[in-house]
């Protein structure tokens, strides 16, 4: 059980526990991937995937990869529901966790392309008249750019004691969903972590603001002569990315039941559902996943994750100019990891990679595209235990695919 240790120490403790959705989930980027040998066939990959999953004691896992020549395969291991003896399938679905931030950023960058948004437009342009705005740390200096690359100096509400307490108070009402303003209120009246643009502070709260900016911009359309659209973020995501790319296994996580969703198995130290072993009760979420929204907010599958990542780096989702901004507008996480606009950028022994990790109680996700090799790999598991890192599992498997070569 997590012992609350004061706001700053508690924040760091829980952040380390869940891996900040890309750092601990990857592990040490300087660590040489374990030797798996060349993984030239789907059988080779499936055997290696099983070995890696067993090493981590995962109840179940799904993996997908896209080779340099564009061919792809998927594998599954273990159980989607251990108690029901239901095997994991290659089309089983799991919670995206923060990998969904990649798509929130992609939607925003598409709107920048169209002149609806500006990367350096101040947040005050949208929310100066809101009663909460003057109480927001760094309010007058925050821009869309600083929200997308986590350099806004805002705290991350899921890992604040007040949020965990509020979630616990509503466990008897699993349909409860915080309003957007209620989410923002968790970080109000605090000293900022740092001045805008001077550091990295991973924040789901910042991505809530990204979602609010997207929806507000569609209603206003103040930067072009187009009729306003009263659409939700999810509506726009479906229209602009999910449908065009054929991501049929990816849906919004704004309800407590989802077809094909694997049972999640919870880390006993998890601060949100610490008294439970499983995320679902008879197929229904114990807490409402709608509270994640643009901080993640999706039910998905590794095949779709690999596809959207590949499309993003290929420039299918927005212009070359925005792609350049995504990779160059960075905040530094550590000497080997930066965060661009919606993506982690990793320096690894097998080449630079871009991608993201994700965590939700009972689930982990990781996707990476290895730039020089043009290989993409995605993994999801229904284990909420972030160690050993599934990102390192992805590294080990990616090395075998890369070593096989483009013609595999």
Rosetta blueprint (number, residue, H / E / L):
1 X L
2 X L
3 X L
4 X L
5 X L
6 X L
7 X H
8 X H
9 X H
10 X H
11 X H
12 X H
13 X H
14 X H
15 X H
16 X H
17 X H
18 X H
19 X H
20 X H
21 X H
22 X L
23 X L
24 X L
25 X L
26 X L
27 X L
28 X L
29 X L
30 X L
31 X L
32 X L
33 X L
34 X L
35 X L
36 X L
37 X L
38 X L
39 X L
40 X L
41 X L
42 X H
43 X H
44 X H
45 X H
46 X H
47 X H
48 X H
49 X H
50 X H
51 X H
52 X H
53 X H
54 X H
55 X H
56 X L
57 X L
58 X L
59 X L
60 X E
61 X E
62 X E
63 X E
64 X E
65 X E
66 X E
67 X L
68 X L
69 X L
70 X L
71 X L
72 X E
73 X E
74 X E
75 X E
76 X E
77 X E
78 X E
79 X E
80 X E
81 X E
82 X L
83 X L
84 X L
85 X L
86 X E
87 X E
88 X L
89 X L
90 X L
91 X L
92 X L
93 X E
94 X E
95 X E
96 X L
97 X H
98 X H
99 X H
100 X H
101 X H
102 X H
103 X H
104 X H
105 X H
106 X H
107 X H
108 X H
109 X H
110 X H
111 X H
112 X H
113 X H
114 X L
115 X L
116 X L
117 X L
118 X L
119 X L
120 X L
121 X L
122 X E
123 X L
124 X H
125 X H
126 X H
127 X H
128 X L
129 X L
130 X L
131 X L
132 X L
133 X H
134 X H
135 X H
136 X L
137 X L
138 X L
139 X H
140 X H
141 X H
142 X L
143 X E
144 X H
145 X H
146 X H
147 X H
148 X H
149 X L
150 X L
151 X L
152 X L
153 X L
154 X L
155 X L
156 X L
157 X H
158 X H
159 X H
160 X L
161 X H
162 X H
163 X H
164 X H
165 X H
166 X H
167 X H
168 X H
169 X H
170 X L
171 X L
172 X L
173 X L
174 X L
175 X L
176 X L
177 X L
178 X L
179 X L
180 X H
181 X H
182 X H
183 X H
184 X H
185 X H
186 X L
187 X L
188 X L
189 X L
190 X L
191 X L
192 X L
193 X L
194 X L
195 X L
196 X L
197 X L
198 X L
199 X L
200 X L
201 X L
202 X L
203 X L
204 X H
205 X H
206 X H
207 X H
208 X H
209 X H
210 X H
211 X H
212 X H
213 X H
214 X H
215 X H
216 X H
217 X H
218 X H
219 X H
220 X H
221 X L
222 X L
223 X L
224 X L
225 X L
226 X L
227 X L
228 X L
229 X L
230 X L
231 X L
232 X L
233 X H
234 X H
235 X H
236 X H
237 X H
238 X H
239 X H
240 X H
241 X H
242 X H
243 X L
244 X L
245 X L
246 X L
247 X L
248 X L
249 X L
250 X L
251 X E
252 X E
253 X L
254 X L
255 X L
256 X L
257 X L
258 X L
259 X L
260 X L
261 X E
262 X L
263 X L
264 X L
265 X E
266 X L
267 X L
268 X L
269 X L
270 X L
271 X L
272 X L
273 X L
274 X L
275 X L
276 X L
277 X L
278 X E
279 X L
280 X E
281 X E
282 X L
283 X L
284 X E
285 X E
286 X L
287 X L
288 X L
289 X H
290 X H
291 X H
292 X L
293 X H
294 X H
295 X H
296 X L
297 X L
298 X E
299 X E
300 X E
301 X L
302 X H
303 X H
304 X H
305 X H
306 X H
307 X H
308 X H
309 X H
310 X H
311 X H
312 X H
313 X H
314 X L
315 X L
316 X L
317 X L
318 X L
319 X L
320 X H
321 X H
322 X H
323 X H
324 X H
325 X H
326 X H
327 X H
328 X H
329 X L
330 X L
331 X E
332 X E
333 X E
334 X E
335 X L
336 X L
337 X E
338 X E
339 X E
340 X L
341 X L
342 X L
343 X L
344 X E
345 X E
346 X E
347 X L
348 X L
349 X L
350 X L
351 X L
352 X L
353 X E
354 X E
355 X E
356 X E
357 X E
358 X E
359 X E
360 X E
361 X L
362 X L
363 X E
364 X E
365 X E
366 X E
367 X E
368 X E
369 X E
370 X E
371 X L
372 X L
373 X L
374 X L
375 X E
376 X E
377 X E
378 X E
379 X E
380 X E
381 X E
382 X L
383 X E
384 X L
385 X L
386 X L
387 X L
388 X L
389 X L
390 X H
391 X H
392 X H
393 X H
394 X H
395 X H
396 X H
397 X H
398 X H
399 X H
400 X H
401 X H
402 X H
403 X H
404 X H
405 X L
406 X L
407 X L
408 X L
